Amino acid sequence: MGCKDSNASSDPSPTEVPANPGTPAYGNVSLSIDKAAYSPGSDVTFTVDFAKLPAGAKVRYKYLNQVLGEAAITSGTWTWKAPATDYRGYLAEVFSTVNATETIHATIGVDVSSDWKKFPRYGFLSKFPQLSEAEVNGVISNLNRHHINGIQFYDWHNKHHQPLPVSGGTPASSWKDIMNRDIYFSTLQKYISSAHSFNMKAMQYNLVYGAWDNAEADGVQKEWYVFKDNTRTNRDFHPLPTPPFLSNIYLVDPAHTAWQNYLINENKKVYQHLAFDGFHMDQLGDRGTTYAYNGSALNLAQTYKPFINAVKAQAPNKYAVMNAVAQYGQQGIAESNADFLYTEVWAPFDTFNDLANLIKQNNTLSNNTKNTVLTAYMNYELSNNNGFFNTPSVLMTNAVIFAFGGSHLELGEHMLSKEYFPHSKLEMKQDLKNALVNYYDFLVAYQNLLRDGGTFNNVTLSSKDNKLAIANWPGTAGSVAVFGKQAGNSQVIHLINFKNSKTQNWRDTNGIQTAPVQVKDAKLSFTATGPVKKVWCASPDNIGGASRSLNFAQSGNTVSFTLPELQYWSMIVVEY
């Protein structure tokens, strides 16, 4: 697919940059697979819109830029045995060649991972009315096309302190959530079953410390509550307007072992009747000064680790994930037995650089053992009214999150724009829907470079034709931000294009971001640390994320090459 690499023995003068063969045409034919992730050695079933393929079309399977094998496509469905190595991402490319000219018709990422916590790609569900199997499967199959491997079931429960109403050993057929919405047990069952059929995990959502009005009638003890004073006069609570809400939320102490046991027993009822795979734990952020019942100061941030560990000890086969609201309590969460890290991003973390730093901080807090999911609500003010997401702001934000090794909780029945997940006033335009499929394919296909260790570093990259105004990360409006990562024998170079950007605030709350103008055939040079074996590139913005080998010339430490395209984000890989 690529072109033959030039090497140092026959290189042109260092100022002359070798040209690449032209970019293949891209057909964007529909291609899907049957699971969000696969066990090593299992069968991957592909389905393609066969009528749109020319005779002689083939598929090839790639790990990074290496072709593992190829086969002729003779029908709309076929299988491929996943390689035996665990925790790897692959790209399948459907292509045809006529007169030595290649066309790529479709691509798709394939995640071969035995456990989702290694590379979490988290989605959500937020509405549980009476739904048919077809409606449920429509939502879940769309999440599957984005390789979402875990789903947070938001506000599925009845009372926070008694999530599942059970009477005489039988769960209720329906109940009210705190906002007085009807929740149907049968819909939860259907969603969990559908998720499992795609090898996705289903996570039950709840606060770690929530109790409704009159919870003492249900066995919650007054000694467990959190207070705003040391005389236990004023309980700490989250006020909610009634109507529509059925109660305020009163806080209890997550470190109190009696409360831990109380909620653990409630969770046992949940797991007895619903096949959830784990507990997605939530909090309300920094509550200021708080006190325990005995009048001692209570540092809520320090209560999360013992709570998580107690829950995990009682249900070791269930996953545990906890939201660090604006990073509150993340240190203890990272030290706990939580399976990966999750940050709900609020001020003061407002810039693209803040997103990068949150992911890097989480890496440090967990000694690089836990990957990060960011919940980052896009176009926040814009979504007060009906309308559309700003496509450039979503793609720019995902480019930064993905390039730094995180993933973005954003996809469910709709795309998220507010912390109340059922809120859905903004829709995605078709260009955003198309692009997101490519972005999630890219996140999967290159997860071993993006999310599997390595060390961030600065690289010396310069433009030889002034097509790109290159600046080291963090980027600024008007520049192309560059940063590197050393991964094994490879130097990864990420370029994120802020040349036309209107704001460096990722949330782009009013939706003013503009799409970067695509730059083609930019001549670049890179300072290498040794003899270079290969240079290749890939971008979610072009030809479905397919990788391409680049011609290059090396003279001393200077390596020259031409980057075929840069729109939002391109990744260059230099192999030594």
Secondary structure, DSSP 8 states (H G I E B T S, - for coil): -------GGG---TTS--------EE----EEES-SSB-TT-EEEEEE-GGGS-TT-EEEEEETTEEEEEEE--SSEEEEE--S-SSEEEEEEEEEEETTEEEEEEEEEEEE-S-TTSS--EEEE---SS--HHHHHHHHHHHHHTT--EEEETT--SSSSS-S-EETTEE-SEEE-TTS-EEEHHHHHHHHHHHHHTT-EEEEEEESSEE-TTGGGGT--GGGB-BSSTTS-SB-EE---TTT-S--EEEB-TT-HHHHHHHHHHHHHHHHHS---EEEEE------S-B-TTS-B--GGGGHHHHHHHHHHH-TTSEEEEEEETTTTHHHHHHTT-SSEEEE--TT--BHHHHHHHHHHHHHHTTT-S-EEEE---STTGGGSSEE--HHHHHHHHHHHHHTT-EEE-BSSSB--SSSTT---EE--HHHHHHHHHHHHHHHHTHHHHSS--EEE---EEESSSSS-EEESS--TTSEEEEEEEETTEEEEEEEE-TT-S-SBTT-TT--------EEEEEEEEE-SS---EEEEE-TTSGGG--EEE-EEEETTEEEEEEEEESSEEEEEEE-
